[in-house]
Amino acid sequence: MVPSYKRGETAPVLVRGQGTRVWDADGKEYLDFGGGIAVNCLGHSHPALVRALQEQSSQLIHVSNLFFHPKQAELAEELVQRTGPGKVFFCNSGAEANEAMVKAARKAGAAQGRFEVITTLNSFHGRTLGMIAASGQERLREGFGPGMPGFVHVSYNDLAIVEKAIGPKTIAVMVEGIQGEGGVIPATAEYLLGLRKLTRDKGIFLLMDSVQCGHYRTGCFQSYEKILREAGGKELFLPDAVSMAKSLGAGFPIGAVWFGEGLMDALAPGSHGTTYGGTALACAVALEVLRIIEEEKLAENVAVRGEDLKQGLAKLTGRGWVGEVRGFGGMVGLTVKGRPHAEVAGQLAAAGLLVVPAGSDVLRFLPPYNVSKQEVAEALRKVETTL
Ligand SMILES: Cc1ncc(COP(=O)(O)O)c(C=O)c1O
Protein backbone atom coordinates (compact mmCIF):
# COMPACT_ATOMS: atom_id res chain seq x y z
CA MET A 1 0.00 0.00 0.00
CA VAL A 2 1.23 3.51 -0.74
CA PRO A 3 2.35 5.38 2.35
CA SER A 4 -0.22 8.19 2.04
CA TYR A 5 -1.68 7.64 5.52
CA LYS A 6 0.27 8.50 8.63
CA ARG A 7 -0.16 5.25 10.55
CA GLY A 8 2.16 4.98 13.51
CA GLU A 9 4.09 1.76 14.05
CA THR A 10 1.86 1.03 17.01
CA ALA A 11 -1.44 1.71 15.15
CA PRO A 12 -3.74 -1.20 15.96
CA VAL A 13 -4.79 -3.73 13.32
CA LEU A 14 -8.57 -3.77 13.73
CA VAL A 15 -10.36 -6.96 12.88
CA ARG A 16 -13.85 -6.81 14.44
CA GLY A 17 -16.40 -4.29 15.69
CA GLN A 18 -19.63 -4.41 17.67
CA GLY A 19 -21.53 -1.32 18.76
CA THR A 20 -19.10 1.27 20.14
CA ARG A 21 -16.28 -1.27 20.49
CA VAL A 22 -13.62 -2.63 18.17
CA TRP A 23 -11.00 -5.35 18.68
CA ASP A 24 -7.53 -5.64 17.25
CA ALA A 25 -5.74 -8.71 15.95
CA ASP A 26 -4.31 -9.39 19.44
CA GLY A 27 -7.78 -9.36 20.98
CA LYS A 28 -7.34 -5.95 22.67
CA GLU A 29 -10.62 -4.05 23.03
CA TYR A 30 -11.06 -0.35 22.24
CA LEU A 31 -13.90 2.11 22.72
CA ASP A 32 -14.28 3.61 19.27
CA PHE A 33 -14.80 7.36 19.58
CA GLY A 34 -13.18 7.88 16.17
CA GLY A 35 -16.03 6.23 14.32
CA GLY A 36 -14.10 5.86 11.07
CA ILE A 37 -13.78 9.70 11.14
CA ALA A 38 -17.40 10.68 11.74
CA VAL A 39 -18.82 7.86 9.63
CA ASN A 40 -20.03 5.01 11.86
CA CYS A 41 -23.05 6.82 13.27
CA LEU A 42 -24.72 3.54 14.30
CA GLY A 43 -21.54 2.01 15.70
CA HIS A 44 -20.29 -1.25 14.28
CA SER A 45 -22.42 -4.03 12.77
CA HIS A 46 -25.83 -2.67 13.80
CA PRO A 47 -28.04 -5.77 13.29
CA ALA A 48 -30.78 -3.92 11.36
CA LEU A 49 -28.19 -2.35 9.07
CA VAL A 50 -26.54 -5.72 8.46
CA ARG A 51 -30.00 -7.12 7.63
CA ALA A 52 -30.71 -4.29 5.18
CA LEU A 53 -27.36 -4.89 3.47
CA GLN A 54 -28.05 -8.59 3.17
CA GLU A 55 -31.63 -8.18 1.96
CA GLN A 56 -30.88 -5.51 -0.63
CA SER A 57 -27.78 -7.27 -1.92
CA SER A 58 -29.83 -10.40 -2.59
CA GLN A 59 -32.33 -8.30 -4.59
CA LEU A 60 -30.41 -5.62 -6.55
CA ILE A 61 -26.95 -4.19 -5.90
CA HIS A 62 -26.30 -1.87 -8.82
CA VAL A 63 -27.82 -0.72 -12.08
CA SER A 64 -26.58 2.18 -14.15
CA ASN A 65 -27.94 5.67 -13.80
CA LEU A 66 -29.42 5.25 -17.27
CA PHE A 67 -32.29 3.54 -15.43
CA PHE A 68 -34.40 4.29 -12.38
CA HIS A 69 -34.62 2.23 -9.25
CA PRO A 70 -37.00 2.92 -6.38
CA LYS A 71 -34.45 3.23 -3.54
CA GLN A 72 -32.83 6.28 -5.15
CA ALA A 73 -36.15 8.09 -5.38
CA GLU A 74 -37.10 7.12 -1.82
CA LEU A 75 -33.81 8.38 -0.44
CA ALA A 76 -33.95 11.61 -2.46
CA GLU A 77 -37.42 12.21 -1.06
CA GLU A 78 -36.25 11.64 2.52
CA LEU A 79 -33.37 14.09 2.08
CA VAL A 80 -35.60 16.71 0.43
CA GLN A 81 -38.19 16.36 3.21
CA ARG A 82 -35.52 16.94 5.84
CA THR A 83 -33.78 19.82 4.08
CA GLY A 84 -36.20 21.82 1.93
CA PRO A 85 -37.74 21.95 -1.55
CA GLY A 86 -35.17 20.81 -4.08
CA LYS A 87 -33.51 17.87 -5.80
CA VAL A 88 -30.72 15.42 -4.96
CA PHE A 89 -27.61 14.21 -6.80
CA PHE A 90 -25.99 10.99 -5.59
CA CYS A 91 -22.28 10.18 -5.58
CA ASN A 92 -19.85 8.17 -3.48
CA SER A 93 -17.86 10.40 -1.16
CA GLY A 94 -17.57 13.78 0.46
CA ALA A 95 -15.06 15.15 -2.04
CA GLU A 96 -17.33 14.10 -4.91
CA ALA A 97 -20.34 15.71 -3.26
CA ASN A 98 -18.45 19.00 -2.92
CA GLU A 99 -17.21 18.74 -6.51
CA ALA A 100 -20.80 18.36 -7.68
CA MET A 101 -21.87 21.30 -5.56
CA VAL A 102 -19.15 23.57 -6.99
CA LYS A 103 -19.71 22.34 -10.55
CA ALA A 104 -23.43 23.13 -10.27
CA ALA A 105 -22.68 26.63 -8.98
CA ARG A 106 -20.15 27.26 -11.78
CA LYS A 107 -22.61 25.99 -14.38
CA ALA A 108 -25.29 28.30 -13.04
CA GLY A 109 -22.87 31.24 -13.18
CA ALA A 110 -21.36 30.46 -16.59
CA ALA A 111 -23.60 32.78 -18.60
CA GLN A 112 -22.53 35.75 -16.45
CA GLY A 113 -18.85 34.75 -16.42
CA ARG A 114 -19.02 33.96 -12.70
CA PHE A 115 -17.06 30.96 -11.44
CA GLU A 116 -15.19 31.95 -8.31
CA VAL A 117 -16.07 30.28 -5.01
CA ILE A 118 -15.12 31.83 -1.68
CA THR A 119 -14.15 29.28 0.97
CA THR A 120 -12.56 29.66 4.39
CA LEU A 121 -9.07 29.30 5.79
CA ASN A 122 -8.59 26.07 7.71
CA SER A 123 -11.46 24.41 5.84
CA PHE A 124 -11.29 20.88 4.45
CA HIS A 125 -13.38 19.87 1.46
CA GLY A 126 -11.67 16.72 0.17
CA ARG A 127 -8.63 15.45 -1.70
CA THR A 128 -9.48 15.73 -5.41
CA LEU A 129 -7.53 18.37 -7.33
CA GLY A 130 -10.63 20.57 -7.23
CA MET A 131 -11.22 20.16 -3.54
CA ILE A 132 -7.59 20.66 -2.47
CA ALA A 133 -7.85 23.95 -4.36
CA ALA A 134 -11.09 24.68 -2.51
CA SER A 135 -9.73 23.78 0.93
CA GLY A 136 -8.19 26.58 2.94
CA GLN A 137 -5.02 24.64 3.81
CA GLU A 138 -1.85 25.19 1.79
CA ARG A 139 -0.26 21.90 2.91
CA LEU A 140 -2.89 19.90 0.97
CA ARG A 141 -1.72 21.49 -2.32
CA GLU A 142 2.04 21.27 -1.85
CA GLY A 143 3.80 19.41 -4.66
CA PHE A 144 0.71 18.87 -6.78
CA GLY A 145 1.58 21.42 -9.43
CA PRO A 146 -0.60 24.22 -10.74
CA GLY A 147 -3.70 24.59 -8.61
CA MET A 148 -7.18 24.78 -10.01
CA PRO A 149 -8.12 28.45 -10.29
CA GLY A 150 -11.38 29.85 -9.02
CA PHE A 151 -11.15 29.68 -5.23
CA VAL A 152 -10.56 32.49 -2.77
CA HIS A 153 -9.85 31.74 0.90
CA VAL A 154 -10.90 34.06 3.71
CA SER A 155 -11.03 33.82 7.52
CA TYR A 156 -13.83 31.73 9.02
CA ASN A 157 -16.57 33.33 11.11
CA ASP A 158 -15.74 36.75 9.65
CA LEU A 159 -18.62 38.15 7.64
CA ALA A 160 -17.02 41.48 6.73
CA ILE A 161 -14.12 39.74 5.01
CA VAL A 162 -16.48 37.65 2.87
CA GLU A 163 -18.29 40.78 1.79
CA LYS A 164 -14.97 42.35 0.79
CA ALA A 165 -13.97 39.25 -1.20
CA ILE A 166 -17.13 39.14 -3.31
CA GLY A 167 -16.41 40.44 -6.82
CA PRO A 168 -17.88 40.30 -10.33
CA LYS A 169 -16.56 36.72 -10.81
CA THR A 170 -17.91 35.33 -7.53
CA ILE A 171 -20.64 32.72 -7.86
CA ALA A 172 -20.76 31.14 -4.40
CA VAL A 173 -19.56 30.95 -0.82
CA MET A 174 -18.87 27.44 0.53
CA VAL A 175 -18.46 26.79 4.26
CA GLU A 176 -18.62 23.97 6.78
CA GLY A 177 -21.23 24.47 9.51
CA ILE A 178 -18.55 23.21 11.89
CA GLN A 179 -14.98 23.03 10.62
CA GLY A 180 -14.09 19.41 11.32
CA GLU A 181 -10.57 18.65 10.12
CA GLY A 182 -9.72 22.25 11.02
CA GLY A 183 -10.31 21.45 14.70
CA VAL A 184 -14.07 21.35 15.52
CA ILE A 185 -14.79 25.05 15.12
CA PRO A 186 -18.52 25.83 14.89
CA ALA A 187 -19.81 28.72 12.80
CA THR A 188 -21.61 31.33 14.87
CA ALA A 189 -25.33 31.95 14.37
CA GLU A 190 -24.61 35.55 13.31
CA TYR A 191 -22.12 34.37 10.70
CA LEU A 192 -24.55 31.88 9.16
CA LEU A 193 -27.46 34.33 9.11
CA GLY A 194 -25.15 37.05 7.78
CA LEU A 195 -23.84 34.77 5.02
CA ARG A 196 -27.39 33.90 3.99
CA LYS A 197 -28.42 37.54 3.72
CA LEU A 198 -25.20 38.64 2.04
CA THR A 199 -25.20 35.91 -0.61
CA ARG A 200 -28.87 36.50 -1.34
CA ASP A 201 -28.34 40.27 -1.64
CA LYS A 202 -25.40 39.72 -4.02
CA GLY A 203 -27.26 37.10 -6.09
CA ILE A 204 -24.74 34.33 -5.37
CA PHE A 205 -25.11 30.88 -3.85
CA LEU A 206 -24.47 29.64 -0.33
CA LEU A 207 -23.09 26.10 -0.31
CA MET A 208 -22.84 24.15 2.96
CA ASP A 209 -20.27 21.37 3.23
CA SER A 210 -22.10 19.13 5.68
CA VAL A 211 -20.05 16.03 4.98
CA GLN A 212 -18.69 15.74 8.51
CA CYS A 213 -21.01 17.83 10.69
CA GLY A 214 -24.31 16.82 9.03
CA HIS A 215 -26.69 13.89 9.19
CA TYR A 216 -27.68 14.26 12.86
CA ARG A 217 -24.09 14.31 14.16
CA THR A 218 -24.88 17.39 16.26
CA GLY A 219 -28.30 16.04 17.27
CA CYS A 220 -30.00 17.99 14.45
CA PHE A 221 -30.14 16.86 10.84
CA GLN A 222 -27.81 19.70 9.88
CA SER A 223 -25.33 21.51 12.10
CA TYR A 224 -26.78 24.86 11.04
CA GLU A 225 -30.10 23.83 12.61
CA LYS A 226 -28.29 23.15 15.88
CA ILE A 227 -26.36 26.41 15.73
CA LEU A 228 -29.47 28.41 14.86
CA ARG A 229 -31.94 26.75 17.21
CA GLU A 230 -31.76 29.58 19.72
CA ALA A 231 -31.79 32.26 17.04
CA GLY A 232 -35.06 30.83 15.68
CA GLY A 233 -34.23 27.53 14.00
CA LYS A 234 -33.87 26.36 10.47
CA GLU A 235 -36.82 28.38 9.18
CA LEU A 236 -34.40 31.34 9.11
CA PHE A 237 -31.82 29.62 7.02
CA LEU A 238 -32.03 27.54 3.87
CA PRO A 239 -28.76 27.24 1.95
CA ASP A 240 -28.68 26.77 -1.84
CA ALA A 241 -26.93 23.41 -1.57
CA VAL A 242 -25.86 20.95 1.12
CA SER A 243 -23.25 18.22 0.56
CA MET A 244 -23.42 14.96 2.51
CA ALA A 245 -21.43 11.74 2.89
CA LYS A 246 -19.85 10.00 5.92
CA SER A 247 -22.79 9.24 8.32
CA LEU A 248 -25.23 9.14 5.40
CA GLY A 249 -24.14 5.54 4.77
CA ALA A 250 -22.87 4.75 8.30
CA GLY A 251 -19.83 3.00 6.80
CA PHE A 252 -21.17 2.11 3.38
CA PRO A 253 -19.78 4.60 0.83
CA ILE A 254 -22.36 7.07 -0.43
CA GLY A 255 -22.42 10.82 -0.96
CA ALA A 256 -25.20 13.18 -1.94
CA VAL A 257 -25.93 16.81 -2.60
CA TRP A 258 -29.24 18.47 -1.89
CA PHE A 259 -29.78 21.38 -4.27
CA GLY A 260 -32.34 24.07 -3.57
CA GLU A 261 -34.51 25.72 -6.19
CA GLY A 262 -31.75 28.01 -7.53
CA LEU A 263 -29.40 25.14 -8.38
CA MET A 264 -31.54 22.02 -8.68
CA ASP A 265 -31.60 22.03 -12.50
CA ALA A 266 -28.09 23.37 -13.09
CA LEU A 267 -26.64 19.92 -13.77
CA ALA A 268 -28.54 19.23 -16.99
CA PRO A 269 -28.41 15.82 -18.76
CA GLY A 270 -24.84 14.91 -19.71
CA SER A 271 -23.22 17.62 -17.61
CA HIS A 272 -22.21 15.48 -14.62
CA GLY A 273 -22.37 11.90 -13.44
CA THR A 274 -20.74 8.93 -11.79
CA THR A 275 -21.04 5.21 -12.41
CA TYR A 276 -21.72 4.22 -8.82
CA GLY A 277 -23.61 7.25 -7.56
CA GLY A 278 -26.70 6.11 -5.67
CA THR A 279 -26.54 2.36 -6.20
CA ALA A 280 -29.54 0.38 -5.01
CA LEU A 281 -27.43 -1.09 -2.22
CA ALA A 282 -26.03 2.26 -1.04
CA CYS A 283 -29.47 3.89 -1.09
CA ALA A 284 -31.10 0.98 0.75
CA VAL A 285 -28.43 1.27 3.44
CA ALA A 286 -28.84 5.06 3.73
CA LEU A 287 -32.63 4.66 4.01
CA GLU A 288 -32.18 2.11 6.78
CA VAL A 289 -29.73 4.43 8.57
CA LEU A 290 -32.41 7.14 8.61
CA ARG A 291 -35.07 4.68 9.77
CA ILE A 292 -32.89 3.42 12.61
CA ILE A 293 -31.97 6.95 13.70
CA GLU A 294 -35.69 7.75 13.95
CA GLU A 295 -36.86 4.49 15.48
CA GLU A 296 -34.17 4.47 18.15
CA LYS A 297 -34.40 8.25 18.77
CA LEU A 298 -30.68 8.57 18.14
CA ALA A 299 -30.67 12.29 17.32
CA GLU A 300 -31.93 12.91 20.84
CA ASN A 301 -29.49 10.39 22.31
CA VAL A 302 -26.39 11.81 20.64
CA ALA A 303 -27.32 15.34 21.72
CA VAL A 304 -27.61 14.27 25.39
CA ARG A 305 -24.57 11.98 25.43
CA GLY A 306 -22.53 14.70 23.71
CA GLU A 307 -23.38 17.06 26.57
CA ASP A 308 -22.29 14.38 29.10
CA LEU A 309 -19.01 14.06 27.24
CA LYS A 310 -18.44 17.79 27.02
CA GLN A 311 -19.21 18.30 30.70
CA GLY A 312 -16.95 15.41 31.69
CA LEU A 313 -14.07 16.74 29.61
CA ALA A 314 -14.65 20.30 30.83
CA LYS A 315 -14.15 19.05 34.41
CA LEU A 316 -10.64 17.94 33.40
CA THR A 317 -9.74 21.30 31.86
CA GLY A 318 -6.53 22.68 33.34
CA ARG A 319 -5.17 19.24 34.25
CA GLY A 320 -2.11 18.10 32.29
CA TRP A 321 -2.62 18.47 28.56
CA VAL A 322 -6.40 19.07 28.69
CA GLY A 323 -7.40 22.41 27.16
CA GLU A 324 -10.70 23.74 25.91
CA VAL A 325 -13.81 21.75 24.90
CA ARG A 326 -16.09 22.64 21.97
CA GLY A 327 -18.61 21.19 19.53
CA PHE A 328 -21.96 19.43 19.91
CA GLY A 329 -23.36 15.91 20.20
CA GLY A 330 -21.20 13.38 18.41
CA MET A 331 -18.66 15.98 17.29
CA VAL A 332 -16.66 17.16 20.27
CA GLY A 333 -13.20 18.71 20.08
CA LEU A 334 -10.68 18.95 22.93
CA THR A 335 -7.59 21.12 22.57
CA VAL A 336 -4.30 19.63 23.73
CA LYS A 337 -1.80 21.85 25.52
CA GLY A 338 1.95 21.49 25.72
CA ARG A 339 2.24 18.19 23.83
CA PRO A 340 1.69 16.96 20.28
CA HIS A 341 -1.96 15.94 19.94
CA ALA A 342 -1.04 12.86 17.89
CA GLU A 343 1.12 11.63 20.78
CA VAL A 344 -1.83 12.00 23.18
CA ALA A 345 -4.09 10.18 20.69
CA GLY A 346 -1.57 7.32 20.69
CA GLN A 347 -1.60 7.19 24.49
CA LEU A 348 -5.39 7.18 24.56
CA ALA A 349 -5.37 4.31 22.05
CA ALA A 350 -2.96 2.41 24.29
CA ALA A 351 -5.46 2.98 27.12
CA GLY A 352 -8.21 1.57 24.88
CA LEU A 353 -9.86 4.73 23.55
CA LEU A 354 -9.75 5.69 19.88
CA VAL A 355 -10.07 9.40 19.00
CA VAL A 356 -9.02 11.38 15.91
CA PRO A 357 -6.51 14.24 15.83
CA ALA A 358 -7.61 17.40 13.99
CA GLY A 359 -6.09 20.80 13.23
CA SER A 360 -2.79 21.49 14.95
CA ASP A 361 -3.79 20.70 18.53
CA VAL A 362 -7.26 19.15 18.74
CA LEU A 363 -8.56 15.67 19.53
CA ARG A 364 -11.93 14.80 18.03
CA PHE A 365 -14.39 12.60 19.89
CA LEU A 366 -16.81 11.25 17.27
CA PRO A 367 -18.84 8.54 19.03
CA PRO A 368 -21.77 6.74 17.40
CA TYR A 369 -25.23 8.25 17.93
CA ASN A 370 -26.26 5.21 19.99
CA VAL A 371 -23.36 5.57 22.43
CA SER A 372 -24.53 4.83 25.98
CA LYS A 373 -24.13 6.88 29.17
CA GLN A 374 -21.86 4.12 30.53
CA GLU A 375 -19.64 4.18 27.45
CA VAL A 376 -19.22 7.96 27.72
CA ALA A 377 -18.30 7.53 31.40
CA GLU A 378 -15.83 4.79 30.45
CA ALA A 379 -14.24 7.02 27.79
CA LEU A 380 -13.89 9.82 30.35
CA ARG A 381 -12.22 7.41 32.78
CA LYS A 382 -9.74 6.43 30.07
CA VAL A 383 -8.92 10.10 29.46
CA GLU A 384 -8.34 10.50 33.21
CA THR A 385 -6.18 7.35 33.35
CA THR A 386 -4.04 8.78 30.56
CA LEU A 387 -3.75 12.07 32.44
C1 LIG B 1 -16.06 18.70 5.77
C2 LIG B 1 -15.53 17.65 4.87
N1 LIG B 1 -15.73 17.74 3.54
C3 LIG B 1 -15.29 16.81 2.70
C4 LIG B 1 -14.60 15.72 3.14
C5 LIG B 1 -14.09 14.70 2.15
O1 LIG B 1 -14.85 13.55 2.26
P1 LIG B 1 -14.32 12.18 1.60
O2 LIG B 1 -13.11 11.78 2.37
O3 LIG B 1 -15.46 11.24 1.75
O4 LIG B 1 -14.01 12.49 0.18
C6 LIG B 1 -14.35 15.56 4.50
C7 LIG B 1 -13.59 14.41 5.01
O5 LIG B 1 -13.05 14.40 6.08
C8 LIG B 1 -14.83 16.55 5.39
O6 LIG B 1 -14.63 16.46 6.70
The ligand as an SDF file (V2000), in Angstrom:
LIG
                    3D

 16 16  0  0  0  0  0  0  0  0999 V2000
  -16.0580   18.6970    5.7700 C   0  0  0  0  0  0  0  0  0  0  0  0
  -15.5320   17.6470    4.8660 C   0  0  0  0  0  0  0  0  0  0  0  0
  -15.7310   17.7420    3.5420 N   0  0  0  0  0  0  0  0  0  0  0  0
  -15.2860   16.8090    2.6980 C   0  0  0  0  0  0  0  0  0  0  0  0
  -14.5980   15.7190    3.1400 C   0  0  0  0  0  0  0  0  0  0  0  0
  -14.0930   14.7000    2.1500 C   0  0  0  0  0  0  0  0  0  0  0  0
  -14.8530   13.5470    2.2550 O   0  0  0  0  0  0  0  0  0  0  0  0
  -14.3190   12.1840    1.6020 P   0  0  0  0  0  0  0  0  0  0  0  0
  -13.1050   11.7840    2.3700 O   0  0  0  0  0  0  0  0  0  0  0  0
  -15.4650   11.2370    1.7540 O   0  0  0  0  0  0  0  0  0  0  0  0
  -14.0120   12.4880    0.1750 O   0  0  0  0  0  0  0  0  0  0  0  0
  -14.3550   15.5600    4.5020 C   0  0  0  0  0  0  0  0  0  0  0  0
  -13.5920   14.4090    5.0060 C   0  0  0  0  0  0  0  0  0  0  0  0
  -13.0510   14.3960    6.0760 O   0  0  0  0  0  0  0  0  0  0  0  0
  -14.8320   16.5520    5.3890 C   0  0  0  0  0  0  0  0  0  0  0  0
  -14.6250   16.4630    6.6980 O   0  0  0  0  0  0  0  0  0  0  0  0
  1  2  1  0
  2  3  1  0
  2 15  2  0
  3  4  2  0
  4  5  1  0
  5  6  1  0
  5 12  2  0
  6  7  1  0
  7  8  1  0
  8  9  2  0
  8 10  1  0
  8 11  1  0
 12 13  1  0
 12 15  1  0
 13 14  2  0
 15 16  1  0
M  END
$$$$
